[in-house]
Amino acid sequence: MVLGIGASNATAAPGPTPPPRNNSSNETVYLVKGFFPAQFLPPGVSCPSRWDDFTEAMRSWGWAQETQFRKVGFYRFDTGCDVNLARLDGTRDVSLQELGRRLAWDIYDNYSSHGKSVDLVGHSMGGLIVRAALLGVKRYGATERWPDYIFVEDAVTLGTPHHGLRSDCGSWSLQCKEMQIGSGFINWLQAEKLPQSAQGTDWTLIGSNADTTVGLKNFRSAAPTTDSAQHLVRYDKSEKIDHSELRVLSTGAKSLYYSNFGSSWKYTTNGAPPVRAASHALYWESRW
């Protein structure tokens, strides 16, 4: 397992008194899935099919209640989700910024407004929605229909194209266009570093050098050194961890590169698999 020891450099923005940061497996964890690429089919998948392997492993490590995991859908035909951000209008043409806004409101209404914090995990495009939720709250507050604040202690992204995709995502949809390098949405995200919630947010970005979806020539998009994440993980190409495997692999030692709190990249052949690395990121307050 990978451990990075040191005090978190996440800083809280001005606002309401946030709940304390601590080592805990009791917080609610939002799980935001990725894009549905089939061009000629209405979008929609089973949320449990995307996250059951992840939650089963997490529960074996101490997250005792299945209800702690809030599986997020955003297509009209998504099923088995704990919340659907676009139950009525959920197509591939709902903007990622709008989905981030709706996610922020769900977090605020159900947790932050009651003084509770949450953790967020986003796979692929889901990580862009997570980032949009935090950035929109920070930048707009209540001025453009966003909550005044949210409390997000930890955020983890798995195979998320933070700097955009080089490859075609198989659709002419707005969401596909927004994920491309140089899109207005990617430029909006990249205008500043990873946003902090009113509690301070510890970010972990996880990617794989063998991820053919994010793009072999642009694998650093999933774990960029320029966005001020506290923790970075990039699996060695020899591990052959592709895009979907980042949200399901939970066993075995893996060869990977990692960086904590801005340190230079280090290499280990005994690193944690992706789900275990995410677990460390969500549990530890000051190390993982």
Contacts in CASP RR format, 6 or more apart in sequence:
PFRMAT RR
TARGET T0000
AUTHOR 0000-0000-0000
METHOD contacts of the structure
MODEL  1
MVLGIGASNATAAPGPTPPPRNNSSNETVYLVKGFFPAQFLPPGVSCPSR
WDDFTEAMRSWGWAQETQFRKVGFYRFDTGCDVNLARLDGTRDVSLQELG
RRLAWDIYDNYSSHGKSVDLVGHSMGGLIVRAALLGVKRYGATERWPDYI
FVEDAVTLGTPHHGLRSDCGSWSLQCKEMQIGSGFINWLQAEKLPQSAQG
TDWTLIGSNADTTVGLKNFRSAAPTTDSAQHLVRYDKSEKIDHSELRVLS
TGAKSLYYSNFGSSWKYTTNGAPPVRAASHALYWESRW
1 270 0 8 1.000
1 271 0 8 1.000
1 272 0 8 1.000
1 276 0 8 1.000
1 277 0 8 1.000
1 280 0 8 1.000
2 233 0 8 1.000
2 256 0 8 1.000
2 258 0 8 1.000
2 268 0 8 1.000
2 271 0 8 1.000
2 272 0 8 1.000
2 277 0 8 1.000
2 280 0 8 1.000
2 288 0 8 1.000
3 280 0 8 1.000
3 287 0 8 1.000
3 288 0 8 1.000
4 231 0 8 1.000
4 260 0 8 1.000
4 261 0 8 1.000
4 287 0 8 1.000
4 288 0 8 1.000
5 260 0 8 1.000
5 286 0 8 1.000
5 287 0 8 1.000
6 260 0 8 1.000
6 261 0 8 1.000
6 286 0 8 1.000
6 287 0 8 1.000
7 286 0 8 1.000
8 21 0 8 1.000
8 202 0 8 1.000
8 230 0 8 1.000
8 285 0 8 1.000
8 286 0 8 1.000
9 230 0 8 1.000
9 261 0 8 1.000
10 21 0 8 1.000
10 196 0 8 1.000
10 200 0 8 1.000
10 201 0 8 1.000
10 202 0 8 1.000
10 203 0 8 1.000
10 230 0 8 1.000
11 196 0 8 1.000
11 200 0 8 1.000
12 18 0 8 1.000
12 196 0 8 1.000
12 197 0 8 1.000
12 198 0 8 1.000
12 199 0 8 1.000
12 200 0 8 1.000
13 138 0 8 1.000
13 149 0 8 1.000
13 196 0 8 1.000
13 197 0 8 1.000
13 198 0 8 1.000
13 200 0 8 1.000
14 198 0 8 1.000
15 148 0 8 1.000
15 149 0 8 1.000
15 198 0 8 1.000
16 115 0 8 1.000
16 149 0 8 1.000
16 198 0 8 1.000
18 115 0 8 1.000
18 117 0 8 1.000
18 151 0 8 1.000
18 197 0 8 1.000
18 198 0 8 1.000
18 199 0 8 1.000
18 200 0 8 1.000
19 115 0 8 1.000
19 116 0 8 1.000
19 117 0 8 1.000
19 151 0 8 1.000
19 199 0 8 1.000
21 153 0 8 1.000
21 199 0 8 1.000
21 200 0 8 1.000
21 285 0 8 1.000
22 285 0 8 1.000
23 283 0 8 1.000
23 284 0 8 1.000
23 285 0 8 1.000
24 283 0 8 1.000
24 285 0 8 1.000
25 61 0 8 1.000
25 62 0 8 1.000
25 63 0 8 1.000
25 64 0 8 1.000
25 282 0 8 1.000
25 283 0 8 1.000
26 68 0 8 1.000
27 68 0 8 1.000
27 116 0 8 1.000
27 117 0 8 1.000
27 118 0 8 1.000
27 119 0 8 1.000
27 153 0 8 1.000
27 282 0 8 1.000
28 68 0 8 1.000
28 69 0 8 1.000
28 70 0 8 1.000
28 111 0 8 1.000
28 116 0 8 1.000
28 118 0 8 1.000
28 119 0 8 1.000
29 58 0 8 1.000
29 63 0 8 1.000
29 68 0 8 1.000
29 69 0 8 1.000
29 70 0 8 1.000
29 118 0 8 1.000
29 119 0 8 1.000
29 120 0 8 1.000
29 121 0 8 1.000
29 282 0 8 1.000
30 70 0 8 1.000
30 72 0 8 1.000
30 103 0 8 1.000
30 107 0 8 1.000
30 118 0 8 1.000
30 119 0 8 1.000
30 120 0 8 1.000
30 121 0 8 1.000
30 130 0 8 1.000
31 47 0 8 1.000
31 50 0 8 1.000
31 51 0 8 1.000
31 54 0 8 1.000
31 55 0 8 1.000
31 69 0 8 1.000
31 70 0 8 1.000
31 71 0 8 1.000
31 72 0 8 1.000
31 121 0 8 1.000
31 122 0 8 1.000
31 123 0 8 1.000
32 72 0 8 1.000
32 73 0 8 1.000
32 103 0 8 1.000
32 120 0 8 1.000
32 121 0 8 1.000
32 122 0 8 1.000
32 123 0 8 1.000
32 126 0 8 1.000
32 127 0 8 1.000
32 129 0 8 1.000
32 130 0 8 1.000
33 45 0 8 1.000
33 47 0 8 1.000
33 50 0 8 1.000
33 51 0 8 1.000
33 71 0 8 1.000
33 72 0 8 1.000
33 73 0 8 1.000
33 122 0 8 1.000
33 123 0 8 1.000
33 124 0 8 1.000
33 126 0 8 1.000
34 50 0 8 1.000
34 122 0 8 1.000
34 123 0 8 1.000
34 124 0 8 1.000
34 125 0 8 1.000
34 126 0 8 1.000
34 127 0 8 1.000
35 92 0 8 1.000
35 124 0 8 1.000
35 125 0 8 1.000
35 169 0 8 1.000
35 171 0 8 1.000
35 175 0 8 1.000
35 176 0 8 1.000
35 179 0 8 1.000
36 43 0 8 1.000
36 44 0 8 1.000
36 45 0 8 1.000
36 75 0 8 1.000
36 92 0 8 1.000
37 169 0 8 1.000
37 170 0 8 1.000
37 171 0 8 1.000
39 170 0 8 1.000
39 171 0 8 1.000
39 172 0 8 1.000
42 75 0 8 1.000
42 76 0 8 1.000
42 77 0 8 1.000
42 91 0 8 1.000
43 75 0 8 1.000
43 76 0 8 1.000
43 77 0 8 1.000
43 78 0 8 1.000
43 90 0 8 1.000
43 91 0 8 1.000
43 92 0 8 1.000
44 75 0 8 1.000
44 76 0 8 1.000
44 77 0 8 1.000
44 78 0 8 1.000
44 79 0 8 1.000
45 75 0 8 1.000
45 78 0 8 1.000
45 79 0 8 1.000
46 78 0 8 1.000
46 79 0 8 1.000
46 80 0 8 1.000
47 71 0 8 1.000
47 72 0 8 1.000
47 73 0 8 1.000
47 78 0 8 1.000
47 79 0 8 1.000
47 80 0 8 1.000
47 81 0 8 1.000
47 82 0 8 1.000
48 71 0 8 1.000
48 80 0 8 1.000
50 71 0 8 1.000
50 123 0 8 1.000
50 247 0 8 1.000
51 69 0 8 1.000
51 71 0 8 1.000
51 247 0 8 1.000
53 247 0 8 1.000
53 248 0 8 1.000
53 250 0 8 1.000
53 275 0 8 1.000
54 121 0 8 1.000
54 247 0 8 1.000
54 248 0 8 1.000
54 250 0 8 1.000
54 275 0 8 1.000
54 278 0 8 1.000
55 63 0 8 1.000
55 66 0 8 1.000
55 69 0 8 1.000
57 250 0 8 1.000
57 275 0 8 1.000
57 276 0 8 1.000
57 279 0 8 1.000
58 69 0 8 1.000
58 275 0 8 1.000
58 279 0 8 1.000
59 66 0 8 1.000
61 276 0 8 1.000
61 279 0 8 1.000
63 69 0 8 1.000
69 82 0 8 1.000
70 82 0 8 1.000
70 83 0 8 1.000
70 118 0 8 1.000
71 80 0 8 1.000
71 81 0 8 1.000
71 82 0 8 1.000
71 83 0 8 1.000
72 81 0 8 1.000
72 82 0 8 1.000
72 83 0 8 1.000
72 84 0 8 1.000
72 85 0 8 1.000
72 103 0 8 1.000
72 106 0 8 1.000
72 129 0 8 1.000
73 81 0 8 1.000
73 83 0 8 1.000
73 84 0 8 1.000
73 85 0 8 1.000
73 86 0 8 1.000
74 84 0 8 1.000
74 85 0 8 1.000
74 86 0 8 1.000
74 90 0 8 1.000
74 94 0 8 1.000
74 99 0 8 1.000
74 102 0 8 1.000
74 129 0 8 1.000
75 84 0 8 1.000
75 86 0 8 1.000
75 90 0 8 1.000
75 91 0 8 1.000
75 92 0 8 1.000
76 86 0 8 1.000
76 87 0 8 1.000
76 88 0 8 1.000
76 89 0 8 1.000
76 90 0 8 1.000
76 91 0 8 1.000
78 84 0 8 1.000
83 106 0 8 1.000
85 99 0 8 1.000
85 100 0 8 1.000
85 102 0 8 1.000
85 103 0 8 1.000
85 106 0 8 1.000
86 94 0 8 1.000
86 99 0 8 1.000
86 102 0 8 1.000
91 173 0 8 1.000
92 171 0 8 1.000
92 173 0 8 1.000
92 174 0 8 1.000
92 175 0 8 1.000
92 176 0 8 1.000
93 173 0 8 1.000
93 174 0 8 1.000
93 175 0 8 1.000
94 174 0 8 1.000
94 175 0 8 1.000
95 174 0 8 1.000
95 175 0 8 1.000
95 178 0 8 1.000
95 185 0 8 1.000
96 125 0 8 1.000
96 128 0 8 1.000
96 129 0 8 1.000
96 132 0 8 1.000
96 175 0 8 1.000
96 178 0 8 1.000
96 179 0 8 1.000
96 185 0 8 1.000
97 132 0 8 1.000
97 136 0 8 1.000
97 185 0 8 1.000
97 188 0 8 1.000
99 129 0 8 1.000
99 132 0 8 1.000
100 129 0 8 1.000
100 130 0 8 1.000
100 132 0 8 1.000
100 133 0 8 1.000
100 136 0 8 1.000
101 132 0 8 1.000
101 133 0 8 1.000
101 136 0 8 1.000
101 145 0 8 1.000
101 146 0 8 1.000
103 129 0 8 1.000
103 130 0 8 1.000
103 132 0 8 1.000
103 133 0 8 1.000
104 133 0 8 1.000
104 134 0 8 1.000
104 136 0 8 1.000
104 137 0 8 1.000
104 146 0 8 1.000
104 147 0 8 1.000
104 150 0 8 1.000
105 146 0 8 1.000
105 147 0 8 1.000
107 118 0 8 1.000
107 133 0 8 1.000
107 147 0 8 1.000
107 150 0 8 1.000
107 151 0 8 1.000
107 152 0 8 1.000
108 147 0 8 1.000
108 148 0 8 1.000
108 149 0 8 1.000
108 150 0 8 1.000
111 117 0 8 1.000
111 118 0 8 1.000
111 150 0 8 1.000
111 151 0 8 1.000
112 118 0 8 1.000
112 147 0 8 1.000
112 149 0 8 1.000
112 150 0 8 1.000
112 151 0 8 1.000
112 198 0 8 1.000
115 151 0 8 1.000
116 151 0 8 1.000
117 151 0 8 1.000
117 152 0 8 1.000
117 153 0 8 1.000
117 197 0 8 1.000
117 199 0 8 1.000
118 151 0 8 1.000
118 152 0 8 1.000
118 153 0 8 1.000
119 152 0 8 1.000
119 153 0 8 1.000
119 154 0 8 1.000
119 155 0 8 1.000
119 156 0 8 1.000
119 282 0 8 1.000
120 130 0 8 1.000
120 133 0 8 1.000
120 152 0 8 1.000
120 154 0 8 1.000
120 155 0 8 1.000
120 156 0 8 1.000
121 130 0 8 1.000
121 155 0 8 1.000
121 156 0 8 1.000
121 157 0 8 1.000
121 158 0 8 1.000
121 278 0 8 1.000
121 282 0 8 1.000
122 129 0 8 1.000
122 130 0 8 1.000
122 156 0 8 1.000
122 157 0 8 1.000
122 158 0 8 1.000
122 160 0 8 1.000
123 157 0 8 1.000
123 158 0 8 1.000
123 159 0 8 1.000
123 160 0 8 1.000
123 246 0 8 1.000
123 247 0 8 1.000
124 158 0 8 1.000
124 159 0 8 1.000
124 160 0 8 1.000
124 161 0 8 1.000
124 213 0 8 1.000
124 214 0 8 1.000
124 243 0 8 1.000
125 160 0 8 1.000
125 161 0 8 1.000
125 175 0 8 1.000
125 179 0 8 1.000
126 157 0 8 1.000
126 160 0 8 1.000
127 157 0 8 1.000
127 158 0 8 1.000
127 160 0 8 1.000
128 160 0 8 1.000
128 161 0 8 1.000
128 162 0 8 1.000
128 178 0 8 1.000
128 179 0 8 1.000
128 185 0 8 1.000
128 189 0 8 1.000
130 155 0 8 1.000
130 157 0 8 1.000
131 155 0 8 1.000
131 157 0 8 1.000
131 160 0 8 1.000
131 162 0 8 1.000
131 189 0 8 1.000
131 194 0 8 1.000
131 195 0 8 1.000
132 185 0 8 1.000
132 189 0 8 1.000
133 150 0 8 1.000
134 150 0 8 1.000
134 152 0 8 1.000
134 155 0 8 1.000
134 194 0 8 1.000
134 195 0 8 1.000
134 196 0 8 1.000
134 197 0 8 1.000
134 201 0 8 1.000
135 188 0 8 1.000
135 189 0 8 1.000
135 192 0 8 1.000
135 195 0 8 1.000
136 146 0 8 1.000
136 195 0 8 1.000
137 146 0 8 1.000
137 147 0 8 1.000
137 148 0 8 1.000
137 149 0 8 1.000
137 150 0 8 1.000
137 195 0 8 1.000
137 197 0 8 1.000
138 195 0 8 1.000
138 196 0 8 1.000
138 197 0 8 1.000
139 195 0 8 1.000
140 146 0 8 1.000
141 147 0 8 1.000
141 148 0 8 1.000
141 149 0 8 1.000
142 148 0 8 1.000
149 197 0 8 1.000
149 198 0 8 1.000
150 197 0 8 1.000
150 198 0 8 1.000
151 197 0 8 1.000
151 198 0 8 1.000
151 199 0 8 1.000
152 197 0 8 1.000
152 199 0 8 1.000
152 200 0 8 1.000
152 201 0 8 1.000
153 197 0 8 1.000
153 199 0 8 1.000
153 200 0 8 1.000
153 201 0 8 1.000
153 202 0 8 1.000
153 285 0 8 1.000
154 201 0 8 1.000
154 202 0 8 1.000
154 203 0 8 1.000
154 204 0 8 1.000
154 281 0 8 1.000
154 282 0 8 1.000
155 194 0 8 1.000
155 201 0 8 1.000
155 202 0 8 1.000
155 203 0 8 1.000
155 204 0 8 1.000
156 203 0 8 1.000
156 204 0 8 1.000
156 205 0 8 1.000
156 206 0 8 1.000
156 278 0 8 1.000
156 281 0 8 1.000
156 282 0 8 1.000
157 203 0 8 1.000
157 204 0 8 1.000
157 205 0 8 1.000
157 206 0 8 1.000
157 222 0 8 1.000
158 206 0 8 1.000
158 207 0 8 1.000
158 246 0 8 1.000
158 247 0 8 1.000
158 274 0 8 1.000
158 278 0 8 1.000
159 206 0 8 1.000
159 207 0 8 1.000
159 208 0 8 1.000
159 211 0 8 1.000
159 213 0 8 1.000
159 214 0 8 1.000
159 222 0 8 1.000
159 243 0 8 1.000
159 246 0 8 1.000
160 205 0 8 1.000
160 214 0 8 1.000
160 221 0 8 1.000
160 222 0 8 1.000
161 179 0 8 1.000
161 214 0 8 1.000
161 218 0 8 1.000
161 221 0 8 1.000
161 222 0 8 1.000
162 189 0 8 1.000
162 190 0 8 1.000
162 205 0 8 1.000
162 221 0 8 1.000
162 222 0 8 1.000
162 224 0 8 1.000
162 227 0 8 1.000
163 181 0 8 1.000
163 186 0 8 1.000
163 190 0 8 1.000
163 218 0 8 1.000
163 220 0 8 1.000
163 221 0 8 1.000
163 224 0 8 1.000
164 179 0 8 1.000
164 180 0 8 1.000
164 181 0 8 1.000
164 182 0 8 1.000
164 183 0 8 1.000
164 186 0 8 1.000
164 218 0 8 1.000
164 221 0 8 1.000
165 179 0 8 1.000
165 180 0 8 1.000
165 181 0 8 1.000
165 213 0 8 1.000
165 214 0 8 1.000
165 215 0 8 1.000
165 218 0 8 1.000
165 221 0 8 1.000
166 181 0 8 1.000
166 215 0 8 1.000
166 217 0 8 1.000
166 218 0 8 1.000
167 212 0 8 1.000
167 213 0 8 1.000
167 214 0 8 1.000
167 215 0 8 1.000
168 176 0 8 1.000
169 176 0 8 1.000
169 179 0 8 1.000
170 176 0 8 1.000
177 183 0 8 1.000
178 184 0 8 1.000
178 185 0 8 1.000
178 186 0 8 1.000
179 185 0 8 1.000
179 186 0 8 1.000
180 186 0 8 1.000
181 218 0 8 1.000
190 227 0 8 1.000
193 227 0 8 1.000
193 228 0 8 1.000
194 201 0 8 1.000
194 203 0 8 1.000
194 227 0 8 1.000
194 228 0 8 1.000
194 229 0 8 1.000
195 201 0 8 1.000
202 230 0 8 1.000
202 231 0 8 1.000
202 281 0 8 1.000
202 285 0 8 1.000
203 227 0 8 1.000
203 228 0 8 1.000
203 229 0 8 1.000
203 230 0 8 1.000
203 231 0 8 1.000
204 229 0 8 1.000
204 230 0 8 1.000
204 231 0 8 1.000
204 232 0 8 1.000
204 233 0 8 1.000
204 277 0 8 1.000
204 278 0 8 1.000
204 281 0 8 1.000
204 288 0 8 1.000
205 222 0 8 1.000
205 223 0 8 1.000
205 224 0 8 1.000
205 227 0 8 1.000
205 229 0 8 1.000
205 231 0 8 1.000
205 232 0 8 1.000
205 233 0 8 1.000
206 222 0 8 1.000
206 223 0 8 1.000
206 232 0 8 1.000
206 233 0 8 1.000
206 234 0 8 1.000
206 246 0 8 1.000
206 274 0 8 1.000
206 277 0 8 1.000
206 278 0 8 1.000
207 214 0 8 1.000
207 219 0 8 1.000
207 222 0 8 1.000
207 223 0 8 1.000
207 233 0 8 1.000
207 234 0 8 1.000
207 235 0 8 1.000
207 246 0 8 1.000
207 274 0 8 1.000
208 219 0 8 1.000
208 222 0 8 1.000
208 234 0 8 1.000
208 235 0 8 1.000
208 237 0 8 1.000
208 239 0 8 1.000
208 241 0 8 1.000
208 242 0 8 1.000
208 243 0 8 1.000
208 245 0 8 1.000
208 246 0 8 1.000
208 274 0 8 1.000
209 216 0 8 1.000
209 219 0 8 1.000
209 234 0 8 1.000
209 235 0 8 1.000
209 236 0 8 1.000
209 237 0 8 1.000
210 216 0 8 1.000
210 235 0 8 1.000
210 237 0 8 1.000
210 239 0 8 1.000
210 240 0 8 1.000
210 241 0 8 1.000
210 242 0 8 1.000
211 219 0 8 1.000
211 222 0 8 1.000
211 241 0 8 1.000
211 242 0 8 1.000
211 243 0 8 1.000
211 246 0 8 1.000
212 242 0 8 1.000
212 243 0 8 1.000
213 242 0 8 1.000
213 243 0 8 1.000
214 221 0 8 1.000
214 222 0 8 1.000
214 243 0 8 1.000
215 221 0 8 1.000
219 234 0 8 1.000
220 234 0 8 1.000
222 234 0 8 1.000
223 229 0 8 1.000
223 232 0 8 1.000
223 233 0 8 1.000
223 234 0 8 1.000
224 232 0 8 1.000
225 232 0 8 1.000
225 259 0 8 1.000
225 262 0 8 1.000
230 260 0 8 1.000
230 261 0 8 1.000
230 262 0 8 1.000
231 258 0 8 1.000
231 259 0 8 1.000
231 260 0 8 1.000
231 261 0 8 1.000
231 281 0 8 1.000
231 288 0 8 1.000
232 257 0 8 1.000
232 258 0 8 1.000
232 259 0 8 1.000
232 260 0 8 1.000
232 265 0 8 1.000
233 256 0 8 1.000
233 257 0 8 1.000
233 258 0 8 1.000
233 274 0 8 1.000
233 277 0 8 1.000
234 256 0 8 1.000
234 257 0 8 1.000
234 258 0 8 1.000
234 265 0 8 1.000
235 241 0 8 1.000
235 254 0 8 1.000
235 255 0 8 1.000
235 256 0 8 1.000
235 257 0 8 1.000
235 274 0 8 1.000
236 254 0 8 1.000
236 255 0 8 1.000
236 256 0 8 1.000
236 257 0 8 1.000
236 267 0 8 1.000
238 255 0 8 1.000
239 254 0 8 1.000
239 255 0 8 1.000
239 256 0 8 1.000
241 249 0 8 1.000
241 254 0 8 1.000
241 274 0 8 1.000
245 274 0 8 1.000
246 274 0 8 1.000
247 274 0 8 1.000
247 275 0 8 1.000
248 274 0 8 1.000
248 275 0 8 1.000
249 273 0 8 1.000
249 274 0 8 1.000
249 275 0 8 1.000
250 273 0 8 1.000
250 274 0 8 1.000
250 275 0 8 1.000
250 276 0 8 1.000
251 273 0 8 1.000
251 276 0 8 1.000
252 273 0 8 1.000
253 269 0 8 1.000
253 270 0 8 1.000
253 271 0 8 1.000
253 273 0 8 1.000
254 271 0 8 1.000
254 272 0 8 1.000
254 273 0 8 1.000
254 274 0 8 1.000
255 267 0 8 1.000
255 268 0 8 1.000
255 269 0 8 1.000
255 271 0 8 1.000
256 267 0 8 1.000
256 268 0 8 1.000
256 271 0 8 1.000
257 265 0 8 1.000
257 266 0 8 1.000
257 267 0 8 1.000
258 265 0 8 1.000
258 266 0 8 1.000
258 268 0 8 1.000
258 271 0 8 1.000
259 265 0 8 1.000
259 266 0 8 1.000
271 277 0 8 1.000
272 280 0 8 1.000
277 288 0 8 1.000
280 288 0 8 1.000
281 288 0 8 1.000
END
